[in-house]
Structures are given as C-alpha cells and as structure tokens.
Amino acid sequence: MQKTEDYSLTGINTNEAIVNGVLNGIVFELEKYMEEYGKQYYDFKTVITGGDAIFFVKKLKNTIFANLNLVLTGLNRILEENEA
C-alpha cells in the first residue's frame, strides 16, 4: 500500500488508481463543500482532525485549522475538569 504522501492524480497499477481516486475524490469534495459554505457564511472556518489531517492540509487550497489530536485534547480536558 502506498503512503498518502506518495499519491498523485493517477496510479501506475489498479491499487494505486483506486487509492488515488478515493483520496482525490475526498479532496475535491471537501474543496467544494468549503467553497459553498464560504458563500453562505461570511466567517466560515474549516477544522480538520485525525491521523490524515496533515495530508489534507497540504492538498486543500483554503485556509483551514488542523489539529491531529483534537479528540484526545478534548478528552484530556474533560479528565482534568473532573479531577478538580
């Protein structure tokens, strides 16, 4: 399996073509959603989280906020609040 950093628009075999098609589809879909929401909401912000956030940050054109550990940060805050 190829690494997400190595992806391109197409692939040199069936597996790469499928993976690249899925990744491109997600990137193109996110870009369109961000464009449409940006038209409706003046101060629209995009937040991307999770293990592949860095990949998407590099591919998306719009300004976004990425936090790889947003869920873990939130869970830790809840834990800290409950200890107090």
N, C-alpha and C positions, 0 to 999 in steps of 0.2 A: 504494500500500500504506500502510495506516495505521501510525502509530508505536505501539509497545506501551504507551506512557503513555496513549494515547487510547482504549484498549479499554474496553468496557463489557460488560454481561451479554449484550446482543444487538447486532445490527448494523442499519444502515439500508439495506444492499444485500447481495447474495449474498456478495461477497468479505469484507465486514466480518463477516457472520454466520458464515462458515467460520472466519475467523481468531479471532474471539471464542470460538467453540465449542471450537476447539483449545486456546486459552490457558486458558479456564475448565476444560476437561477436565483439563489438566495441573495446575492449581492444586488442583482438587478431589481429584485422585488423590494428589498429594503430601500434602495435609492428612490424608487417610485413612491413608496409609502411616505418617505421623508419629504419628498417634493410636494406631494399632495397635502399632507398635514401642515407643511410650512406655508402653503397658500391659505389655509383655513385659520391657522393660529399664528399670530404675529411673533410670539416669544416661544415658539416650539423648540424643544430640546430633545435630542436622542440620547438614550443611555443604553449601552451595550455591556452585558456582563457575561461571564462564563469563560471557559477554557479557550475558546476560539475568538475571543473579543479582539485580541491583537491582530489576528488575520483580517477581520472585518474592518478594523480601524484603518489598516493600510489600504484597503480596497475601496472604501466609501469616500465620496468626494466632499460631502457635507461635514460641518463641524459637529463632532459628537463627543460624548463623555464615555470613557470606558473604564470599568473597574472589574478586574478579573475576580475579585473576592467579595463582591457586594453582599452576597447571601451570608458568607461566613462573617463578614464585618457586622452585619445586622444581628446575626445570632449571638455574636460575642457581646454586642451592646445590651441585648436582652439579658444575657447571663450576668453582666456587670450590674445592671439595674436591679436584678432580683437578689443580688448579694448585698446590696446596700440596705 
